[in-house]
Amino acid sequence: MHLAYPAVLAVLLFCVGVYGVLARRNAILVLMSVELMLNAVNLNLVAFDVWLRDVVHSGQALTLFTITIAAAEIGLGLAIVLLVYRNRGSSDVDRLTDLAEPPEHGAPGHGDGTASGAGAADGTAADQNAEATA
């Protein structure tokens, strides 16, 4: 078997995956592009395993680990995307610049004019103790 054919196919798959990660705005399409890149790595692992005629088949064993990690990654990634979509109403990656909840009005230290910190005169002892341990 010629090694060039699967290597070229793996390079094309990896390049399409990199383009998808860099150019897409939808988080699900970004996850699909990461999966394309992992499949390109799997193709290289199996192709080099066959080309080297490895007795232990370490390339195929590493491919199984990569598939397992990819399955876990896509499960966690989709769970995060669904939670973000449920909370924000969009899965657009460009609009998700801060993942924190918007600050509540009247909370100290969020630009509403109240002082915050361990030396604040209006802070309680519990607040000062919590900030000192943080």
N, C-alpha and C positions, 0 to 999 in steps of 0.2 A: 504494500500500500504506500502510495506517495504521501508524504507528510504535508506537502504544500496545500493540498485541497482542503483538509479540515482546518489547517492553520489560517488560510485566507478566509474561510467561512467564519472562523472564530473572530478574526480581526474585524470583519464586516459587522458581525453581531455586536461586538464590543463597541465599535464606533457608533452604531445606531443607538445603543444604550446610552453612551455618553452624550450624544446629541439630545436624546430624550430627557436626560436629567438636566441638562443645561438650558434647553429651550422651552420645556413645557411648564405650564402654570398649574395644571391640575395635579393634585397630590397623588391621585390614583395612577395617572399616567407616569409620574415620576417613579412610583413603586414598580410599575411594569417595566420601565427602562432599567431599573436596578436588577430586576429578574433576568432581563436580556443579557446584561453584563455577566451575571453569575452563570448563565447557561453557556456563554462563550468560554468562561473559565473551565466549566465542566467538559466542554468539547475538547479543549486543549489537553486537559488531564487524561481523558480517555484516549485521545489520538497519540499522545506521547507514550502512554502505557503500552499501546499496541505496537508502536514503532520500536520501542526499546525491548520488546518481548520480555517484560518483567515477569518473573516466576511468581512473585508475591502478589502481583496486581495492585500495587500501592496506588496507582493513579485512579483505578476504579474504586478503591476503598475511600480515597479522599473525595471522590465525586459523590459517594453516598453521604459523607459528612456535610459536604457543601449543599446537597439537596435538602438535608435535614435542617441546616441553618437557614436556608432560603425559605423553607416552609414556616419556620418560627418567625422569621423576619417579616414575612408577608402577613402572618396572622396578627402580630403586634402592630405593624404598620397600618393595616386596615382598621384595627380597633381604635387607634389614635386618630386616624382620618375621620372615622364615623363620629367620634366624640367631638372633634373640632367642628365638623359640619353641623352637628346638633347644637353646639353652643354658639357658633359664629354665623351659621347660615351659608357658609361658603367653604370650599376646599381649595380655593385659589392660594397658591404658595406665596405669591407676591403680597397678598393682603394679610398674611399671618406674620407680621413683623414682631409683634409682642404676643406671647402666649399667656400672659397673666390676665386675670380678670380686671376690668376697668376699675379704677379706684372709686370708692364710695364717697359721696359728698359729706364733708365734715370729719373725715378721718384725719388724724394728725399726720403731718409730714407729707401731705399730697398737694401742696400748693394752695391751701385754703387759709394761710396766714397763721396757723397755729404752730408753735415750736415743737420740735421733737428732738429726742436725744437723751442721754443719761443726765445731763445737767439742766434739763428744763425745770423751771420753777413750778409749773402746774402739773407735772407728772407725778403719779402715785409711786409709792415705794415698790409695788409689785411690777409696774412698768419699767422702772429703773433697774430692778433686779433682773428682769427678763432680758433687757437690752444688754446688760453687763455680761450675762452668760452667753449671749449669741455671738 
